[in-house]
């Protein structure tokens, strides 16, 4: 099992960038479905708060190269 994490927060990106990547309750389900439909992604979680956005993905190592 391979776990990949991507994220930004108040230390790594200014508020203007964080606002464009944040997910609210209306956009989160579609974004999660879109992420999970990508080749090689077995499971995924999106964490989005006012100060950070993180994507946690369990990937199939055979399809990720």
Sine and cosine of phi, psi and omega as CSV:
sin_phi,cos_phi,sin_psi,cos_psi,sin_omega,cos_omega
0.00,0.00,0.73,-0.68,0.08,-1.00
-0.91,-0.42,0.72,-0.69,0.03,-1.00
-0.90,-0.43,0.79,-0.61,0.02,-1.00
-0.89,-0.46,0.69,-0.72,0.02,-1.00
-0.79,-0.61,0.78,-0.63,0.12,-0.99
-0.84,-0.54,0.62,-0.78,0.02,-1.00
-0.23,-0.97,0.35,-0.94,0.15,-0.99
-0.74,-0.68,0.40,-0.92,0.04,-1.00
-0.47,-0.88,-0.10,-1.00,-0.06,-1.00
-0.91,0.42,-0.28,0.96,0.05,-1.00
-1.00,0.00,-0.38,0.93,-0.12,-0.99
-0.94,-0.34,-0.21,0.98,-0.03,-1.00
-0.49,-0.87,0.60,-0.80,0.05,-1.00
-0.94,0.34,0.30,-0.95,-0.08,-1.00
-0.85,0.53,-0.59,0.81,0.00,-1.00
-0.87,0.50,-0.63,0.78,0.04,-1.00
-0.97,0.26,-0.69,0.73,0.01,-1.00
-0.86,0.51,-0.59,0.81,0.00,-1.00
-0.91,0.42,-0.55,0.84,-0.02,-1.00
-0.98,0.22,-0.32,0.95,-0.05,-1.00
-0.97,-0.26,-0.15,0.99,-0.02,-1.00
-0.94,0.33,0.54,-0.84,0.05,-1.00
-0.90,-0.44,0.74,-0.67,0.08,-1.00
-0.98,-0.21,-0.02,-1.00,-0.07,-1.00
-0.88,0.48,-0.47,0.88,0.00,-1.00
-0.98,0.20,-0.58,0.81,-0.08,-1.00
-1.00,-0.08,-0.32,0.95,-0.08,-1.00
-0.88,0.48,-0.74,0.68,-0.03,-1.00
-0.86,0.51,-0.69,0.73,0.01,-1.00
-0.92,0.40,-0.65,0.76,0.02,-1.00
-0.90,0.45,-0.65,0.76,0.01,-1.00
-0.92,0.39,-0.68,0.73,0.06,-1.00
-0.87,0.48,-0.67,0.75,0.01,-1.00
-0.90,0.44,-0.69,0.73,0.02,-1.00
-0.89,0.46,-0.71,0.70,-0.03,-1.00
-0.93,0.36,-0.31,0.95,0.01,-1.00
-0.99,0.11,-0.14,0.99,0.01,-1.00
-0.94,0.35,0.60,-0.80,0.00,-1.00
-0.85,0.53,0.76,-0.65,0.07,-1.00
1.00,-0.03,-0.20,0.98,0.01,-1.00
-1.00,-0.01,0.88,-0.47,-0.02,-1.00
-1.00,0.06,-0.73,0.69,0.01,-1.00
-0.59,-0.80,0.42,-0.91,0.00,-1.00
-0.48,-0.88,0.46,-0.89,0.07,-1.00
-0.68,-0.73,0.67,-0.75,0.11,-0.99
-0.89,-0.45,0.79,-0.61,0.10,-0.99
-0.92,-0.39,0.85,-0.52,-0.03,-1.00
-0.68,-0.73,0.89,-0.45,0.05,-1.00
-0.82,-0.57,-0.10,-0.99,-0.01,-1.00
-0.93,0.37,-0.38,0.93,-0.06,-1.00
-0.91,-0.42,-0.07,1.00,-0.04,-1.00
-0.38,-0.93,0.41,-0.91,0.17,-0.99
-0.68,-0.73,0.78,-0.63,-0.02,-1.00
-0.72,-0.70,0.63,-0.78,0.09,-1.00
-0.90,-0.44,0.83,-0.56,0.07,-1.00
-0.93,-0.37,0.84,-0.55,-0.05,-1.00
-0.75,-0.66,0.78,-0.62,0.19,-0.98
-1.00,0.02,0.89,-0.45,-0.06,-1.00
-0.92,-0.38,0.47,-0.88,0.11,-0.99
-1.00,0.09,0.94,-0.33,-0.08,-1.00
-0.83,0.56,-0.48,0.88,-0.02,-1.00
-0.94,0.34,-0.54,0.84,-0.03,-1.00
-1.00,-0.06,-0.15,0.99,-0.14,-0.99
-1.00,0.04,-0.12,0.99,-0.05,-1.00
-1.00,0.00,0.00,0.00,0.00,0.00
